[in-house]
Amino acid sequence: MLLAGGCASMPDTEFLTQRYAGQAAKFKSTLGPLSARQSAAIVAKLKRQSGNLDILDKQIALEQEIGGGALVTGNRVVLLQDGPATYAAMFTAIRAAKAHINVESYIIEDGEIGQQFADLLIARQAEGVQVNVLYDSAGGLWTAGRYFERLRQAGVEVVEFNPVNPLAGRKPWRLTHRDHRKLLIVDGKTAFLGGINISGVYSSGSSFFSRPEPEPGPAPVGWRDTDIQVDGPVVAEFQKLFLESWNKQGGRPVGSHGYFPVLEPQGPTIVRAIGSTPDAPLSLIYLTLISAIMNAEKQICIANAYFVPDPQLLSALRDAAARGVDVHLMLPSGSDSKLALNAGRSFYAELLRSGVKIHERRGAPLHVKTAMIDGVWSCVGSSNLDWRSALDNDEINAIILGREFADEMAKAYERDLLASDEITWEAWRHRSLWPRLKENWARLFARML
């Protein structure tokens, strides 16, 4: 049975915001839940660092109530920009693995980067480290079957998420339900997540209908993307999310390889792991992001590769700008999905008229999925700002609270602004007829993007 998801709709975020805004913040440490007094002290410290922002009362309570879990203290988070830095950090962690390695990726290509991963994973498996690989069937359409078979022959456990072939599935066939996550966990202690697939372009598009073709001439510039490395107690939450997907897809039950070791504090950062799936009644990351935008007081800086907003997201951005919040959107100037690019541009006019500032990044294709609000609330993950991410995909994101990490995010955003062109209302309103026609046509397919 094919479930297209056409009747699915976004949840009412305003109702949830009003319902939970008065709840107290709760946090979790390596020793378990913190007391109300300890949690209040954490919020007070964050407010002192960040200007007494109400978002820390409203947003923390809302997101933990939506997801049913507390924010986790005691973590170290490292911002990784682009493929080379991310792969280098991943390879270092993989080489140091002692018990297990879990890989979950929308795309695993069999090019140079993919072969480096395969060689390293096979070597670690041969040394007694259990390696588990979960890849999306649609994202792996262009990867030769012999790539995964080589891993299996070496003892690596490999699972194909929701096979495109209806005869290969283990449950009702759902072509639109894809695993868009990018997650690596080593020994249950270190996690990597963000927008970077295992790909020669350093990442790849979210639509399996459009794979970028190599162009003649010099090698293209690597895609602009962002990942994070997380060490500390919150890694156990990411591990749970991986194993939930692994078990639902029929992965072999894990043995006693220390999947949930005792995790000591590694730093001062507060992190929340969010996994979204269409199997759940609500998209947790969608609710979290919309409510954060609705509670923003000073500034919103969003960078995203595929921007096809639904009415609630559009309204939240416009309303934030109308109440004086400095709202910035950084979007790509080119894309592997021309349909998504033009559909997103069809919303520019109403956003610009509302005071939202839009920037299109030049040069390297933008594949980032990040947000930073009020200099204290940050989000890094796999989710795009489109209907597919909210309603059809499994996604994984991290919410990071704290001024120090937000400052790093802000500096990265500023560097990207230097490589971007601001889209002004005056210039946009005078664009030619042809782009308008393409935008209006693409918007008809917004729900499918």
Secondary structure, 3 states (H helix, E strand, C coil): CCCCCCCCCCCCHHHHHHHHCCCCCCEEECCEECCHHHHHHHHHHHHHHHCCCCHHHHHHHHHHHHHCCCEEEEEEEEEEEHHHHHHHHHHHHHHCCCCEEEEEECCECCCHHHHHHHHHHHHHHHCCCEEEEEEECCCCCCCCHHHHHHHHHCCCEEEEECCCCCCCCCCCCCCCCEECCEEEEECCCEEEEECCCECCCCCCCCCCCCCCCCCCCCCCCCCECEEEEEECCCHHHHHHHHHHHHHHCCCCCCCCCCCCCCCCCCCCEEEEEEEECCCCCCCHHHHHHHHHHHHCCCEEEEEECCECCCHHHHHHHHHHHHCCCEEEEEEECCCCCHHHHHHHHCCHHHHHHCCCEEEEECCCCECCEEEEECCCEEEEECCCECHHHHHCEEEEEEEEECHHHHHHHHHHHHHHHHCEEEECHHHHCCCCHHHHHHHHHHHCCHHHC
